[in-house]
């Protein structure tokens, strides 16, 4: 598959680039801390940030601090933890959310240790990964669901992503995060272009479509897409080409 025409034609003076990270910019790794960031991707993103006047953002389930570690020395604007965290032009924006109760995070950590699942405690969400143990999918789901049910007053959801279940606050989504980001300069007034690959990115597709923007998916079908990439490598090559214009 080739780079979608609609992506190659993006005008960086009037559009803003919103990019999911795992499975979109980066190849998925066996565990989240083993992903590799190609050196030329950093250069491409830095160049795109320059050309767009900073109107480029990472949109990820990861914490913004984790994104900074991955992309160091770059510190791009970012929507982190599926929208629970927001940073614009170096300033963290308070989304007015409470972290998950410590008792729930402890309970999930204990349960996961007992069945041998890899976990990520992201404060506003808690992820249970079963990529290394696909046979534990239903145990992971049950742990997440019972955890959620133990805290009925906290308004929690369980989301299913690629090889992981995650407990998050209801209403936290990449879509809401993108909508919030787009109210700030230099994003406001531009057309958002969002590229994502996973179930949680579908909220982002809907959000940018609602903002007259363009949604692109990586190896995923969704109504109204402006185009599709087949691999993260193809996304990286498309960004490199865009940065050269
Ligand atoms: Mg992804």
Boltz pocket constraint, residues with backbone or C-beta under 6 A from the ligand:
constraints:
  - pocket:
      binder: B
      contacts: [[A, 20], [A, 21], [A, 22], [A, 23], [A, 24], [A, 196], [A, 197], [A, 198]]
      max_distance: 6.0
